[in-house]
Amino acid sequence: RLRCSLLGHGQDVRGLTRGLFPEGGFVSVSRDRTARLWAPDGLNRGFTEMHCMSGHSNFVSCVCIIPPSDLYPRGLIATGGNDHNICVFTIDNPAPLYVLKGHKNTVCSLSSGKFGTLLSGSWDTTAKVWLNDRCMMTLQGHTAAIWAVKILPEQGLMLTGSADKTIKLWKAGRCERTFTGHEDCVRGLAILSETEFLSCANDASVRRWQISGECLQVYYGHTNYIYSISVFPRCKDFVTTGEDRSLRIWKQGECTQTIRLPAQSVWCCCVLDNGDIVVGASDGIIRVFTESLERTASAEEIQAFENELAQTSIDPKTGDLGDINADDLPGREHLKDPGTRDGQTRLIKDNGKVEAYQWSVSEGRWIKIGDVVGSSGATQQTSGKVLFEGKEYDYVFTIDVNENGPSYKLPYNITDDPWLTAYNFLQKNDLNPMFLDQVAKFIMDNTKGQTLLSTSNQFSDPFTG
């Protein structure tokens, strides 16, 4: 259950990692170009922002802790950004100790090993191994962006996960093995033991692998891209977050709890030493969840969180709730029957409005998780919607990529993220990803003031960035 909600970042929280000092704390990074160090405040259930670190000239997308050394007994904090750089900070100075330059595109993943080694993954399709302030080697072999990197406990072994749908195992700079199975971008990696690891991907699945190459298990539960995965201390249970507005907790291979959030993209998560889960999302808020009764938020805070969730607009076209036909939905009486499993969703129609509820096993009740917008089954005359490929949209644009080539139809709803729509449009029509900025800007310029989500117009990166 909710422990606390932390405000501080001005934009999406894109990366989280548990800290070593102060104990029980963590570090967050954001599209607002800052990293922040949070410490538990002794008196109540919250956290205090210890300090804010700046050094990037663009979004910060990932963070990791470099373990303590003789020189830096409290360890260091490394952050990677869209400015292609890695900044390394001590835990008490807001300016970087040094900056690592070498990548030619966004640095989107970092992992640290023993003896101060740092592994970075980038959209430039390479991973780099750094020691202190020097690049020791570059790992080349992936054919698309490297979204995830991890250093394995056994010395010299490293993992990289990529948008080319593969995971590679490296030893001393050489690719020893390629793991195939995911059907879309690999977005996250987590280490279970010296011989096993987990991966999550845009194909909405989690896979458990043996480093010998075998896929041991595939876990399904999310209904959209999975962005991050983190393992509980001292066991094989784990948590995942994704584009379906949810945090999911997995125990003994089953999804045992689904926590919905009032934000579309739940970008990142980390598990603290005490088992509490920290998540960062597209609304710029960090939320901490706990199993401990002492650390659970007050009834007022939990009510405020539930109210925020209940007011969320859910776009039925994301498919997170399955196909919705408003005419066939039951009324409020449907909520009298208990759910059969935690996280089960149920849709009802009340006064012509479609509402989504989720069953909570621990509380034995249905919790409202939002209003489903635009599922009226109306015609274009009554709703002002445009039909395209049998679905309703607020807009359908015609895009000419070059003068002689064909024109393409781009459907768009005001509840959509313009960057994600542009990215999917380019993918679907096999067009050059170079057009991403142009297409997203075109959507924003032609739908000015019409977005439900507060996307900031001056700079938004591709949905991924």
Phi, psi and chi 1 to 4 in degrees:
 res  aa     phi    psi   chi1   chi2   chi3   chi4
   1 ARG       -  163.9  -62.5 -173.4   61.6 -178.9
   2 LEU   -57.8  134.2 -174.4   71.8      -      -
   3 ARG  -100.4  -49.0  171.2  176.0  169.0  178.3
   4 CYS  -166.0  160.9   59.4      -      -      -
   5 SER  -117.2  132.9  -60.7      -      -      -
   6 LEU  -117.1  122.7  -55.7  171.9      -      -
   7 LEU   -99.9  149.8  -54.5  167.8      -      -
   8 GLY   168.0  -48.8      -      -      -      -
   9 HIS   -75.6  145.0  -77.6  -64.4      -      -
  10 GLY   -88.2  -14.3      -      -      -      -
  11 GLN  -144.7 -173.9  -76.8 -173.6  -76.8      -
  12 ASP   -41.9  134.9  -57.6   46.7      -      -
  13 VAL   -89.9  116.1  177.7      -      -      -
  14 ARG  -103.8  -17.2  -67.1  -55.3  -55.0 -101.8
  15 GLY  -151.1  147.6      -      -      -      -
  16 LEU  -142.5  147.4  -71.6  162.8      -      -
  17 THR  -151.4  144.4 -172.3      -      -      -
  18 ARG   -71.4  144.9   65.1 -174.4 -177.7   87.0
  19 GLY   -95.0  165.7      -      -      -      -
  20 LEU   -98.4  -38.6  -65.0  173.4      -      -
  21 PHE  -130.1  138.8  -62.8   93.8      -      -
  22 PRO   -65.2  154.3   23.2  -29.5      -      -
  23 GLU   -59.2  138.1 -150.0  174.6  -45.8      -
  24 GLY    81.1    4.6      -      -      -      -
  25 GLY   -97.3 -176.0      -      -      -      -
  26 PHE  -155.5  168.9   61.7   89.0      -      -
  27 VAL  -120.7  137.9 -175.0      -      -      -
  28 SER  -121.6  150.7   59.4      -      -      -
  29 VAL  -131.9  155.4  -63.4      -      -      -
  30 SER  -146.1  164.6  162.6      -      -      -
  31 ARG   -65.8  -10.2  -86.0  164.2   67.5  152.7
  32 ASP   -79.8    9.5   67.3    7.4      -      -
  33 ARG    77.6    9.1  -53.0 -179.9 -177.5 -158.9
  34 THR  -117.4  162.1   68.0      -      -      -
  35 ALA  -118.8  144.4      -      -      -      -
  36 ARG  -132.4  138.1  -67.6  166.9 -161.3 -109.6
  37 LEU  -102.4  125.5  175.7   64.3      -      -
  38 TRP  -114.9  138.5  -56.9   83.5      -      -
  39 ALA  -123.8  143.5      -      -      -      -
  40 PRO   -64.6  135.7   15.0  -19.4      -      -
  41 ASP   -91.8  129.0   48.4   28.1      -      -
  42 GLY   -56.4  -32.8      -      -      -      -
  43 LEU   -76.9  -45.5  -58.6  170.6      -      -
  44 ASN  -123.4 -156.4   59.4   20.7      -      -
  45 ARG   -93.6    5.8  -63.7  168.0  -78.9 -102.5
  46 GLY   -95.8 -164.9      -      -      -      -
  47 PHE  -133.3  152.9  -74.1   81.3      -      -
  48 THR  -114.1  140.2  -49.9      -      -      -
  49 GLU   -75.8  113.8 -174.8 -176.7  -47.8      -
  50 MET   -75.4  -51.7  -61.7  -72.0  -76.0      -
  51 HIS  -161.6  167.0   75.3 -126.7      -      -
  52 CYS  -115.1  129.0  178.5      -      -      -
  53 MET  -110.1  133.5  -66.2  156.7  -86.3      -
  54 SER  -129.1  146.7  -42.7      -      -      -
  55 GLY  -176.8  -13.8      -      -      -      -
  56 HIS   -94.1  148.9  -71.3  -79.5      -      -
  57 SER   -97.6    7.4   58.6      -      -      -
  58 ASN  -151.7 -173.9 -152.7  -33.4      -      -
  59 PHE   -51.6  146.2  -45.1  135.9      -      -
  60 VAL  -101.6  128.4 -165.8      -      -      -
  61 SER  -115.6  -12.0   39.6      -      -      -
  62 CYS  -155.9  161.7   56.9      -      -      -
  63 VAL  -153.3  146.9   58.7      -      -      -
  64 CYS  -151.4  163.7   83.7      -      -      -
  65 ILE  -101.0  131.4  -59.7  -72.7      -      -
  66 ILE   -93.1  123.4  -60.7  173.0      -      -
  67 PRO   -58.7  160.0  -15.7   24.8      -      -
  68 PRO   -59.3  148.9  -21.6   30.4      -      -
  69 SER  -135.9  176.3   61.8      -      -      -
  70 ASP   -59.7  -38.9  -66.5  -15.9      -      -
  71 LEU   -72.9  -39.8 -162.4   51.4      -      -
  72 TYR  -124.9   82.0  -58.4  105.7      -      -
  73 PRO   -63.5  -14.8   15.9  -25.6      -      -
  74 ARG  -106.9   13.7  -65.4 -163.7  -64.8  173.6
  75 GLY    78.0  178.3      -      -      -      -
  76 LEU  -131.0  162.2  -63.9  168.2      -      -
  77 ILE  -115.0  126.3  -64.3  164.6      -      -
  78 ALA  -111.7  135.3      -      -      -      -
  79 THR  -128.0  145.5   58.8      -      -      -
  80 GLY  -118.3  146.3      -      -      -      -
  81 GLY  -138.9  175.0      -      -      -      -
  82 ASN   -73.2   -6.5  -78.6   44.5      -      -
  83 ASP   -87.6   11.9   56.0    5.5      -      -
  84 HIS    75.8    0.6  -47.2  177.3      -      -
  85 ASN  -105.2  162.9  -66.2  -18.4      -      -
  86 ILE  -118.5  126.1  -61.4  162.6      -      -
  87 CYS  -104.5  137.2  -68.8      -      -      -
  88 VAL  -116.7  125.3  178.6      -      -      -
  89 PHE  -118.5  150.4  -60.5   87.6      -      -
  90 THR   -84.1  165.2   56.6      -      -      -
  91 ILE   -80.2    1.1   69.6  161.7      -      -
  92 ASP  -126.4   14.5   42.0   21.0      -      -
  93 ASN  -126.1  129.0 -168.6  -25.6      -      -
  94 PRO   -72.7  -13.8   22.1  -28.8      -      -
  95 ALA  -104.9  150.7      -      -      -      -
  96 PRO   -66.2  146.6    2.0   -0.3      -      -
  97 LEU   -71.0  -45.4 -179.4   65.9      -      -
  98 TYR  -155.7  164.6   51.2   83.2      -      -
  99 VAL  -121.5  131.7  177.2      -      -      -
 100 LEU   -98.5  120.5  -54.6  175.8      -      -
 101 LYS  -114.9  145.5  -67.0  175.2 -177.5  -79.5
 102 GLY   162.9  -34.9      -      -      -      -
 103 HIS   -72.0  151.6  -81.5  -63.9      -      -
 104 LYS  -104.8    7.1  -64.3 -178.2  174.4   65.1
 105 ASN  -156.7 -177.6 -152.0  -34.5      -      -
 106 THR   -47.2  133.8  -64.0      -      -      -
 107 VAL   -92.9  113.9  177.9      -      -      -
 108 CYS  -115.6    2.4   53.6      -      -      -
 109 SER  -155.1  142.2 -178.6      -      -      -
 110 LEU  -139.1  146.0  -70.4  166.9      -      -
 111 SER  -147.5  143.3  174.3      -      -      -
 112 SER  -114.8  152.1   61.4      -      -      -
 113 GLY  -120.6 -167.8      -      -      -      -
 114 LYS   -70.2  162.0  -63.5  173.9 -171.3  147.0
 115 PHE    59.6   26.8  -42.0  115.5      -      -
 116 GLY    79.5    9.0      -      -      -      -
 117 THR   -74.0  148.0   48.5      -      -      -
 118 LEU  -131.7  133.9 -177.6   67.1      -      -
 119 LEU  -114.0  130.8  174.5   62.2      -      -
 120 SER  -123.3  144.2   59.6      -      -      -
 121 GLY  -119.4  144.8      -      -      -      -
 122 SER  -139.8  160.4  163.9      -      -      -
 123 TRP   -65.6  -10.8  -69.5    5.2      -      -
 124 ASP   -79.7   10.6   66.6   10.7      -      -
 125 THR    75.2    4.3   77.7      -      -      -
 126 THR  -114.4  160.3   72.7      -      -      -
 127 ALA  -117.6  148.5      -      -      -      -
 128 LYS  -127.1  144.8  -71.5 -178.8 -176.5  -71.7
 129 VAL  -107.0  125.8 -176.7      -      -      -
 130 TRP  -117.5  146.0  -50.0   80.8      -      -
 131 LEU  -128.5  119.0 -174.4   58.1      -      -
 132 ASN    54.6 -120.0  -57.1  -35.9      -      -
 133 ASP  -105.6   21.0   55.2   -4.3      -      -
 134 ARG  -122.2  143.5  -70.5 -175.9   44.9 -141.7
 135 CYS   -83.9  119.9  177.7      -      -      -
 136 MET   -89.3  -36.4  -53.3  -54.4  -77.3      -
 137 MET  -161.2  159.9   60.2  173.8   99.8      -
 138 THR  -118.8  130.0  -60.4      -      -      -
 139 LEU   -97.1  114.7  -50.1  179.2      -      -
 140 GLN  -118.0  139.7  -71.6  174.5  -55.5      -
 141 GLY   163.3  -29.6      -      -      -      -
 142 HIS   -74.2  152.8  -77.6  -68.0      -      -
 143 THR  -105.4    4.1   55.6      -      -      -
 144 ALA  -149.6  178.1      -      -      -      -
 145 ALA   -49.1  141.8      -      -      -      -
 146 ILE   -96.4  111.2  -66.0  179.0      -      -
 147 TRP   -90.3  -22.2  -86.6  109.4      -      -
 148 ALA  -143.4  138.7      -      -      -      -
 149 VAL  -137.6  148.0  -64.3      -      -      -
 150 LYS  -149.3  138.2  -86.8  -75.6 -178.4  -83.0
 151 ILE   -93.0  127.0  -64.8 -179.1      -      -
 152 LEU   -79.8  157.0  -79.5  152.3      -      -
 153 PRO   -61.8  -35.2  -10.2   14.2      -      -
 154 GLU   -71.3  131.7 -169.1 -172.9  -40.4      -
 155 GLN   -56.8  135.4 -143.8  169.8  -29.1      -
 156 GLY    85.0   -6.3      -      -      -      -
 157 LEU   -96.7  134.7  -70.7 -176.8      -      -
 158 MET  -136.7  150.0  -63.2  176.6  178.7      -
 159 LEU  -120.5  143.1  -71.1  168.1      -      -
 160 THR  -133.1  138.9   53.7      -      -      -
 161 GLY  -119.7  138.9      -      -      -      -
 162 SER  -133.9  164.3  163.5      -      -      -
 163 ALA   -69.5   -7.9      -      -      -      -
 164 ASP   -82.5   10.8   64.6   13.5      -      -
 165 LYS    77.0    2.9  -50.7  177.4 -169.5  175.0
 166 THR  -113.1  163.8   71.4      -      -      -
 167 ILE  -120.8  138.2  -60.3  159.2      -      -
 168 LYS  -120.8  143.2  -71.2 -178.6 -176.8  -69.5
 169 LEU  -105.4  128.6  174.2   72.2      -      -
 170 TRP  -117.5  142.5  -52.8   79.7      -      -
 171 LYS  -133.4  124.3 -172.4  166.0 -170.2  175.7
 172 ALA    48.6   42.2      -      -      -      -
 173 GLY    85.6   -4.7      -      -      -      -
 174 ARG  -109.1  141.6  -81.1 -170.2   40.3 -130.2
 175 CYS   -75.9  117.5  177.2      -      -      -
 176 GLU   -91.9  -29.4  -63.8  -86.2  -55.8      -
 177 ARG  -160.4  146.1 -175.7  168.3  -67.5  113.3
 178 THR  -118.7  127.8  -60.5      -      -      -
 179 PHE   -99.9  122.3  -58.1   79.2      -      -
 180 THR  -119.1  149.3   55.5      -      -      -
 181 GLY   162.0  -41.0      -      -      -      -
 182 HIS   -65.3  146.8  -81.3  -61.9      -      -
 183 GLU  -102.0    5.1  -70.8  160.9   27.0      -
 184 ASP  -156.5  179.4 -156.0  -19.1      -      -
 185 CYS   -41.0  130.4  -73.5      -      -      -
 186 VAL   -82.4  125.1  178.4      -      -      -
 187 ARG  -109.3  -25.6  -64.4  -61.8  -68.8 -100.4
 188 GLY  -147.9  153.4      -      -      -      -
 189 LEU  -134.1  148.1  -67.3  165.5      -      -
 190 ALA  -145.6  141.3      -      -      -      -
 191 ILE   -93.3  128.7  -54.0  -62.0      -      -
 192 LEU   -95.8  -40.8  -72.6  173.3      -      -
 193 SER  -160.6 -171.1   68.2      -      -      -
 194 GLU   -66.4  -21.2  -69.6 -158.3   -9.5      -
 195 THR  -119.1   -4.2   56.1      -      -      -
 196 GLU  -132.5  148.3  -78.0 -174.9   26.8      -
 197 PHE  -148.0  166.0   66.7   91.6      -      -
 198 LEU  -116.2  151.6  -64.1  163.7      -      -
 199 SER  -135.8  150.7   60.3      -      -      -
 200 CYS  -129.8  157.5   65.4      -      -      -
 201 ALA  -150.0  172.4      -      -      -      -
 202 ASN   -67.9   -9.0  -80.6    2.2      -      -
 203 ASP   -84.0   11.1   61.9   10.6      -      -
 204 ALA    67.1   20.1      -      -      -      -
 205 SER  -121.1  157.2   78.4      -      -      -
 206 VAL  -115.0  138.3  173.2      -      -      -
 207 ARG  -123.3  144.0  -73.4  173.3  177.0 -100.4
 208 ARG  -109.1  127.9 -177.6  162.2   64.1   92.3
 209 TRP  -121.6  154.2  -54.0   85.9      -      -
 210 GLN   -99.1  144.5 -136.2  158.8    5.9      -
 211 ILE   -67.8  -12.3   58.8  169.7      -      -
 212 SER   -71.6  -10.4   56.4      -      -      -
 213 GLY   119.6  -12.5      -      -      -      -
 214 GLU   -85.1  136.7 -166.2 -174.9  -16.5      -
 215 CYS   -87.8  117.7  178.0      -      -      -
 216 LEU   -87.0  -30.4  -59.3  171.3      -      -
 217 GLN  -162.8  149.0 -160.8  170.0   -7.8      -
 218 VAL  -121.8  131.9 -175.4      -      -      -
 219 TYR  -112.3  129.5  -52.4   87.5      -      -
 220 TYR  -117.3  144.8  -65.8  104.8      -      -
 221 GLY  -177.6  -45.4      -      -      -      -
 222 HIS   -68.0  153.7  -78.8  -81.5      -      -
 223 THR  -109.8    9.8   54.9      -      -      -
 224 ASN  -157.2 -175.5 -150.7  -37.5      -      -
 225 TYR   -47.1  138.9  -58.5  161.8      -      -
 226 ILE  -104.3  121.8  -53.6  176.9      -      -
 227 TYR   -94.3  -31.6  -68.4  134.4      -      -
 228 SER  -150.6  156.8   86.0      -      -      -
 229 ILE  -144.4  139.3 -176.3  162.3      -      -
 230 SER  -145.5  142.4 -174.5      -      -      -
 231 VAL  -101.1  142.5  178.2      -      -      -
 232 PHE   -69.6  149.0  -77.1  101.2      -      -
 233 PRO   -64.5  143.2   14.6  -22.4      -      -
 234 ARG    58.3   27.2  -62.2  169.3  -66.0  -76.9
 235 CYS  -161.3 -179.2   69.8      -      -      -
 236 LYS  -103.5    9.5  -69.5 -166.9  173.1 -177.0
 237 ASP   -78.4  156.4  -62.0  -23.8      -      -
 238 PHE  -151.2  169.7   58.1   93.2      -      -
 239 VAL  -126.7  151.1  -62.8      -      -      -
 240 THR  -135.6  153.8   50.8      -      -      -
 241 THR  -134.5  157.2   64.1      -      -      -
 242 GLY  -161.2 -166.1      -      -      -      -
 243 GLU   -82.9    1.8 -176.9   63.1   22.4      -
 244 ASP   -99.3   26.9   57.1    6.9      -      -
 245 ARG    64.4   22.8  -55.0  169.6   58.5 -123.3
 246 SER  -131.3  155.9   76.6      -      -      -
 247 LEU  -111.8  129.8  153.6   71.8      -      -
 248 ARG  -121.7  138.3  -68.6  176.9 -164.9 -114.1
 249 ILE  -108.7  128.3  -61.4  166.8      -      -
 250 TRP  -115.7  125.6  -55.6   77.0      -      -
 251 LYS  -130.7  135.0  -61.9 -160.8  168.3  172.2
 252 GLN    48.6   38.9  -90.7  104.9   43.2      -
 253 GLY    82.1   -0.4      -      -      -      -
 254 GLU  -115.0  148.7  -64.1  -71.3  -42.4      -
 255 CYS   -78.8  108.5  177.7      -      -      -
 256 THR   -95.4  -18.3   55.3      -      -      -
 257 GLN  -152.9  138.9 -165.8 -179.7   -8.3      -
 258 THR  -120.9  121.9  -58.7      -      -      -
 259 ILE  -111.2  117.8  -62.8  171.9      -      -
 260 ARG   -85.3  148.0  -56.6  -91.9  170.0 -179.3
 261 LEU  -123.1  153.4  -68.1  154.8      -      -
 262 PRO   -81.0   43.6   18.8  -17.5      -      -
 263 ALA  -148.5  142.3      -      -      -      -
 264 GLN   -67.3  -48.9 -177.8   65.3   51.3      -
 265 SER  -103.5  116.0  -51.1      -      -      -
 266 VAL  -100.6   95.5 -169.3      -      -      -
 267 TRP   -73.0  -36.0  -68.4  117.3      -      -
 268 CYS  -152.2  157.5   51.2      -      -      -
 269 CYS  -148.6  157.2   58.7      -      -      -
 270 CYS  -149.5  153.6   73.1      -      -      -
 271 VAL  -107.6  130.1 -178.7      -      -      -
 272 LEU   -82.5  168.6  -57.5  177.6      -      -
 273 ASP   -58.6  -30.6  -73.7  -24.1      -      -
 274 ASN   -86.1    6.5   59.2   10.9      -      -
 275 GLY    88.8   -3.9      -      -      -      -
 276 ASP   -70.4  149.2  -72.5    5.1      -      -
 277 ILE  -111.5  128.8  -57.6  161.1      -      -
 278 VAL  -107.5  132.0 -172.1      -      -      -
 279 VAL  -129.1  146.0  -64.9      -      -      -
 280 GLY  -121.5  142.3      -      -      -      -
 281 ALA  -139.2  179.6      -      -      -      -
 282 SER   -72.1   -9.2   49.8      -      -      -
 283 ASP   -90.0    5.2   58.3    2.4      -      -
 284 GLY    79.7    2.2      -      -      -      -
 285 ILE  -101.0  138.8  -61.9  173.6      -      -
 286 ILE   -98.6  131.9  -63.3  166.2      -      -
 287 ARG  -123.1  140.6  -65.6  177.7  177.9   86.8
 288 VAL  -116.2  133.5 -173.4      -      -      -
 289 PHE  -118.8  147.3  -65.2   89.6      -      -
 290 THR  -141.8  154.4 -176.0      -      -      -
 291 GLU   -93.5  -13.3  -76.7 -172.0  -26.3      -
 292 SER   -78.3  130.7  144.2      -      -      -
 293 LEU   -67.4  -37.0  -69.7  172.8      -      -
 294 GLU   -62.4  -33.3  -62.0   87.6   85.4      -
 295 ARG   -94.5   -2.7  -66.1 -165.5  -63.7  -85.5
 296 THR   -65.6  143.8  -60.4      -      -      -
 297 ALA   -61.7  163.4      -      -      -      -
 298 SER   -68.2  161.4   65.5      -      -      -
 299 ALA   -57.0  -36.6      -      -      -      -
 300 GLU   -65.7  -43.3  -62.7   80.3   47.1      -
 301 GLU   -65.6  -40.1  -73.6  171.4  -78.2      -
 302 ILE   -65.5  -39.8  -72.5  178.8      -      -
 303 GLN   -63.6  -41.2 -167.4   54.7   55.9      -
 304 ALA   -62.8  -40.7      -      -      -      -
 305 PHE   -64.4  -44.2  172.6   69.9      -      -
 306 GLU   -65.4  -36.0  -74.6 -173.5   12.6      -
 307 ASN   -65.4  -41.5  -66.7  -13.5      -      -
 308 GLU   -62.5  -42.1 -160.1 -174.7  -11.2      -
 309 LEU   -63.9  -43.5 -166.6   56.7      -      -
 310 ALA   -63.7  -26.4      -      -      -      -
 311 GLN   -88.5   -1.5  -73.1  157.8   16.6      -
 312 THR   -66.7  144.5  -45.1      -      -      -
 313 SER   -92.3  124.4  -62.1      -      -      -
 314 ILE  -104.2  126.1  -59.7  173.6      -      -
 315 ASP   -85.9  118.1  178.8    2.6      -      -
 316 PRO   -64.1  -19.6   21.1  -30.6      -      -
 317 LYS   -75.2  -11.1  -66.7  172.5 -163.1   68.6
 318 THR   -70.2  -18.1   57.7      -      -      -
 319 GLY    78.3    4.2      -      -      -      -
 320 ASP   -62.9  -25.6  -62.7  -14.7      -      -
 321 LEU  -112.1   16.0  -59.1  168.0      -      -
 322 GLY    79.5 -174.3      -      -      -      -
 323 ASP   -74.7  132.0  -71.7  -28.7      -      -
 324 ILE  -114.4  123.2  -61.2  167.9      -      -
 325 ASN  -118.7  105.6 -174.6  -13.8      -      -
 326 ALA   -59.0  -31.8      -      -      -      -
 327 ASP   -66.4  -25.9  -57.0  -25.5      -      -
 328 ASP   -92.5    1.6  -58.1  -17.5      -      -
 329 LEU   -82.6  144.2  -67.8  175.1      -      -
 330 PRO   -76.5  173.3   27.0  -31.3      -      -
 331 GLY   -92.4 -166.6      -      -      -      -
 332 ARG   -61.1  -24.7 -171.2  162.8  -67.6  -76.3
 333 GLU   -60.0  -22.5   69.0  -76.7   -7.2      -
 334 HIS   -60.9  -21.4 -167.9   42.0      -      -
 335 LEU   -83.8   -2.5  -61.7  176.4      -      -
 336 LYS   -72.7  -28.6  -67.1 -162.0  175.5  101.7
 337 ASP   -80.7  132.3  -54.6  -30.4      -      -
 338 PRO   -67.7  157.9   21.2  -28.6      -      -
 339 GLY   -77.4  170.0      -      -      -      -
 340 THR  -102.9  -18.6   52.2      -      -      -
 341 ARG  -153.6  157.8   60.0 -176.5  168.7   76.3
 342 ASP   -65.6  136.6 -164.0   86.4      -      -
 343 GLY    87.8   -5.8      -      -      -      -
 344 GLN   -60.5  137.7  177.9 -173.1   -3.2      -
 345 THR  -107.0  150.2   50.9      -      -      -
 346 ARG  -141.2  135.0 -167.3  165.9  -89.9 -174.2
 347 LEU  -107.5  138.1  -60.5  171.4      -      -
 348 ILE  -131.8  163.3   63.1  153.9      -      -
 349 LYS  -114.9  125.6 -163.1  169.5  177.4 -178.3
 350 ASP  -133.1  117.6 -167.9   37.2      -      -
 351 ASN    50.8   43.1  -65.3  -31.6      -      -
 352 GLY    79.9   -4.4      -      -      -      -
 353 LYS  -101.7  142.4 -100.1 -169.8    4.9 -164.4
 354 VAL   -97.6  125.9  176.7      -      -      -
 355 GLU  -118.7  146.0  -62.0  179.7   -4.1      -
 356 ALA  -109.6  135.5      -      -      -      -
 357 TYR  -126.2  154.7  -74.3   80.0      -      -
 358 GLN  -130.1  139.2  172.0  176.5  -58.8      -
 359 TRP   -81.4  132.0 -179.6 -110.0      -      -
 360 SER  -109.7  115.5  163.4      -      -      -
 361 VAL   -66.1  -43.5  166.5      -      -      -
 362 SER   -63.0  -32.2   57.7      -      -      -
 363 GLU  -102.9   -8.6  -59.6 -173.7   33.8      -
 364 GLY    61.6   36.6      -      -      -      -
 365 ARG  -149.5  163.7   65.1 -174.1  177.3  102.0
 366 TRP   -87.5  129.3  -68.5   98.0      -      -
 367 ILE  -110.2  131.3  -65.1  172.8      -      -
 368 LYS   -71.1  130.7 -174.4  178.5  173.9 -165.5
 369 ILE  -114.7    6.9   57.5  168.9      -      -
 370 GLY   146.5  169.7      -      -      -      -
 371 ASP   -99.3  135.1  -66.0  -52.2      -      -
 372 VAL   -87.5  117.9 -179.5      -      -      -
 373 VAL   -97.0  146.8  -68.0      -      -      -
 374 GLY    73.0   23.0      -      -      -      -
 375 SER  -107.6   38.9   55.9      -      -      -
 376 SER   -80.2  -18.3   58.7      -      -      -
 377 GLY    68.7   20.7      -      -      -      -
 378 ALA   -80.7  169.3      -      -      -      -
 379 THR   -92.9  170.6   62.7      -      -      -
 380 GLN   -63.0  -33.7 -167.6 -176.3  -20.0      -
 381 GLN   -61.5  -41.8  -75.7   69.9   34.8      -
 382 THR   -85.2  -26.3   58.4      -      -      -
 383 SER  -112.3   -8.6   68.6      -      -      -
 384 GLY    70.9   16.7      -      -      -      -
 385 LYS   -91.6  154.7  -61.8  -93.1 -177.7  179.7
 386 VAL  -108.7  137.5 -166.6      -      -      -
 387 LEU   -90.6  136.7  -81.1  177.5      -      -
 388 PHE  -145.2  126.4  174.2   67.4      -      -
 389 GLU    48.5   41.1  -69.1  179.6  -10.5      -
 390 GLY    79.1    0.8      -      -      -      -
 391 LYS  -116.5  158.3  -66.8 -178.1 -176.0  159.1
 392 GLU   -91.8  137.7  -64.5  178.2  -14.1      -
 393 TYR  -136.0  156.6  -67.5   92.8      -      -
 394 ASP   -72.9  -35.3  -64.4  -39.7      -      -
 395 TYR  -139.7  146.0  -61.6   92.2      -      -
 396 VAL  -129.7  110.1  175.3      -      -      -
 397 PHE   -91.0  152.7  -61.1  115.7      -      -
 398 THR  -105.2  124.8  -57.2      -      -      -
 399 ILE  -114.8  126.3  -55.4 -104.6      -      -
 400 ASP  -102.8  116.3  -64.9  -59.4      -      -
 401 VAL   -81.2  -45.0  177.8      -      -      -
 402 ASN  -138.3  163.1   54.7   37.1      -      -
 403 GLU   -59.8  -39.6  -73.9  168.4   23.5      -
 404 ASN   -89.6  -19.2  -36.2  -25.6      -      -
 405 GLY   -77.1  178.6      -      -      -      -
 406 PRO   -71.2  162.1   25.4  -31.1      -      -
 407 SER   -99.7  153.3   57.5      -      -      -
 408 TYR  -120.7  148.5  -61.2   91.1      -      -
 409 LYS   -93.6  133.1  -65.5  -80.2 -172.4 -134.9
 410 LEU  -122.6  104.3 -172.6  156.2      -      -
 411 PRO   -81.4  145.8   25.3  -26.0      -      -
 412 TYR  -151.8  137.9 -179.8   73.4      -      -
 413 ASN  -113.7  148.8  -77.5  -55.1      -      -
 414 ILE   -67.7  -13.5   56.2  171.1      -      -
 415 THR   -84.1   -6.1   49.6      -      -      -
 416 ASP   -83.0  157.4  -67.3  -15.7      -      -
 417 ASP   -83.6  120.6  178.0  -38.0      -      -
 418 PRO   -58.3  -33.0    7.9  -16.6      -      -
 419 TRP   -70.5  -41.9  -67.1   98.8      -      -
 420 LEU   -65.4  -41.5 -177.1   56.6      -      -
 421 THR   -61.5  -44.6  -55.2      -      -      -
 422 ALA   -63.3  -43.1      -      -      -      -
 423 TYR   -61.4  -48.6  174.8   83.9      -      -
 424 ASN   -63.8  -36.6  -71.4  -21.7      -      -
 425 PHE   -63.2  -44.5  166.3   76.0      -      -
 426 LEU   -66.6  -40.7  -64.8  174.3      -      -
 427 GLN   -61.7  -49.4  -70.6  -85.3   74.5      -
 428 LYS   -60.7  -39.4  179.6 -178.3  173.1 -173.9
 429 ASN   -97.5   10.0  -64.8  -61.4      -      -
 430 ASP    55.9   44.6 -150.4   14.1      -      -
 431 LEU  -101.8  160.1  -62.0  169.4      -      -
 432 ASN   -62.7  125.6 -170.1  -32.4      -      -
 433 PRO   -61.0  -13.3   10.9  -19.9      -      -
 434 MET   -57.6  -24.6  -62.4  -95.3  -64.2      -
 435 PHE   -79.9   -1.3  -68.9  120.0      -      -
 436 LEU   -52.3  -53.4 -174.5   67.9      -      -
 437 ASP   -57.9  -45.0  -75.5   -8.0      -      -
 438 GLN   -61.1  -46.2  -92.7  168.5  -77.5      -
 439 VAL   -67.4  -43.6  174.6      -      -      -
 440 ALA   -62.4  -40.9      -      -      -      -
 441 LYS   -65.6  -39.7 -169.7  174.2 -179.2  -43.2
 442 PHE   -58.5  -45.2  172.1   87.3      -      -
 443 ILE   -62.3  -47.2  -65.8  171.3      -      -
 444 MET   -64.7  -41.4  -70.0 -170.7  -75.4      -
 445 ASP   -64.0  -33.4  -70.8  -12.7      -      -
 446 ASN   -92.9    0.9  -74.0  -77.2      -      -
 447 THR  -130.0   28.8   56.5      -      -      -
 448 LYS   -48.9  131.3  -87.0 -137.3  159.5   58.8
 449 GLY    71.0    9.0      -      -      -      -
 450 GLN  -108.8   13.1  -74.2  -81.9  -34.4      -
 451 THR   -94.3  142.8   49.1      -      -      -
 452 LEU   -81.2  -38.7  -81.2 -174.6      -      -
 453 LEU   -82.7  142.9  -57.5  170.8      -      -
 454 SER   -85.8   83.4   55.2      -      -      -
 455 THR   -89.1  134.6   47.0      -      -      -
 456 SER   -82.6  127.9   69.3      -      -      -
 457 ASN   -74.0  -28.4  -82.7    0.5      -      -
 458 GLN   -68.8  -40.3   62.3  -80.0   30.8      -
 459 PHE  -149.1  114.7   45.4   63.4      -      -
 460 SER  -128.5  138.5  -74.6      -      -      -
 461 ASP   -90.0  171.2   54.3  -21.3      -      -
 462 PRO   -53.6  153.1    5.1  -17.2      -      -
 463 PHE   -46.0  -25.7   81.3  106.5      -      -
 464 THR   -84.9  -26.7   49.2      -      -      -
 465 GLY   -72.7      -      -      -      -      -
